[in-house]
Amino acid sequence: MKRIMLVCSAGMSTSLLVTKMEKAAEERGMEADIFAVSASEADGKLNDTENPVNVLLLGPQVRFMKAQFEEKLAGKNIPLEVIDMKDYGMMNGENVLNTAIALMDQ
């Protein structure tokens, strides 16, 4: 089971994208735990050793936090990327899931 964490400013706007990503994963027969948290909740999830995060995707509205998250992820082997603004705006769960999978496969 892969854990994909999306981070946005409040964790709200990303929840619709999570639903679309879950649907895309289900259609592929892929088991994934996809969830959204606010930037302030992210640290707790990243430090959860029982349920480690496999990939972290930042919402476009918090792209300015990428360097901070890169520091937090140093040595944890968790890939990080900012969600493409077009995919985010269109709520294209399929494309965002493809991005997450590509990052995990690197």
C-alpha positions as CSV (number, residue, x, y, z in Angstrom):
1,M,0.0,0.0,0.0
2,K,1.4,3.3,-1.1
3,R,0.8,6.5,1.0
4,I,0.5,9.7,-1.0
5,M,0.3,12.9,1.0
6,L,-0.9,16.1,-0.5
7,V,-0.2,19.4,1.4
8,C,-2.1,22.6,0.9
9,S,-2.7,25.7,3.0
10,A,-5.7,24.4,4.9
11,G,-6.2,20.9,3.7
12,M,-9.6,21.7,2.3
13,S,-9.3,22.5,-1.4
14,T,-7.2,19.4,-2.0
15,S,-9.8,17.0,-0.6
16,L,-11.7,17.0,-3.9
17,L,-8.4,16.2,-5.7
18,V,-7.8,13.3,-3.3
19,T,-11.2,11.9,-4.2
20,K,-10.4,12.0,-7.9
21,M,-7.0,10.4,-7.3
22,E,-8.6,7.6,-5.2
23,K,-11.0,6.9,-8.0
24,A,-8.2,6.8,-10.6
25,A,-6.2,4.4,-8.3
26,E,-9.3,2.2,-7.8
27,E,-9.8,2.0,-11.6
28,R,-6.2,0.7,-11.9
29,G,-6.6,-1.8,-9.0
30,M,-3.9,0.1,-7.1
31,E,-4.0,0.1,-3.3
32,A,-3.2,3.5,-2.1
33,D,-3.8,5.7,1.0
34,I,-4.2,9.2,-0.5
35,F,-4.8,12.0,1.9
36,A,-4.6,15.8,2.3
37,V,-3.3,17.7,5.2
38,S,-2.6,21.4,6.0
39,A,1.0,22.5,6.0
40,S,0.9,22.6,9.8
41,E,-0.3,19.0,10.1
42,A,2.4,17.7,7.7
43,D,5.2,17.2,10.2
44,G,3.2,14.8,12.3
45,K,2.4,12.6,9.3
46,L,6.0,12.7,8.1
47,N,7.2,11.5,11.5
48,D,4.7,8.6,11.7
49,T,7.1,5.7,11.4
50,E,4.3,3.1,11.6
51,N,2.6,4.5,8.5
52,P,5.4,6.1,6.4
53,V,4.6,8.5,3.6
54,N,5.9,7.3,0.2
55,V,5.5,10.6,-1.7
56,L,4.6,14.2,-0.8
57,L,2.9,16.5,-3.3
58,L,2.5,20.2,-2.5
59,G,-0.5,22.2,-3.7
60,P,0.4,25.1,-6.0
61,Q,-0.7,27.6,-3.3
62,V,2.1,26.4,-1.0
63,R,4.8,26.0,-3.6
64,F,6.8,28.6,-1.7
65,M,7.2,26.0,1.1
66,K,9.1,23.6,-1.2
67,A,12.5,24.4,0.2
68,Q,11.3,24.0,3.8
69,F,9.9,20.6,3.0
70,E,13.1,19.6,1.2
71,E,14.9,20.2,4.4
72,K,12.4,18.2,6.5
73,L,12.6,15.3,4.0
74,A,16.4,15.3,3.9
75,G,17.6,11.7,4.5
76,K,14.0,10.3,4.6
77,N,13.9,9.1,0.9
78,I,10.5,10.7,0.4
79,P,10.1,12.3,-3.1
80,L,8.6,15.8,-3.2
81,E,7.0,17.8,-6.0
82,V,4.6,20.7,-6.5
83,I,1.4,19.6,-8.2
84,D,1.1,21.0,-11.7
85,M,-1.1,24.1,-11.5
86,K,-3.2,23.1,-14.6
87,D,-3.8,19.6,-13.2
88,Y,-4.7,21.1,-9.8
89,G,-7.1,23.7,-11.3
90,M,-8.8,21.0,-13.5
91,M,-8.8,18.6,-10.5
92,N,-7.2,16.0,-12.8
93,G,-6.7,13.2,-10.3
94,E,-5.4,10.8,-13.0
95,N,-2.5,13.1,-14.0
96,V,-1.6,13.9,-10.3
97,L,-1.7,10.2,-9.5
98,N,0.6,9.6,-12.5
99,T,3.0,12.2,-11.1
100,A,3.0,10.5,-7.7
101,I,3.6,7.1,-9.2
102,A,6.5,8.4,-11.3
103,L,8.1,10.0,-8.3
104,M,7.8,6.8,-6.2
105,D,9.4,4.7,-9.1
106,Q,12.5,6.9,-9.4
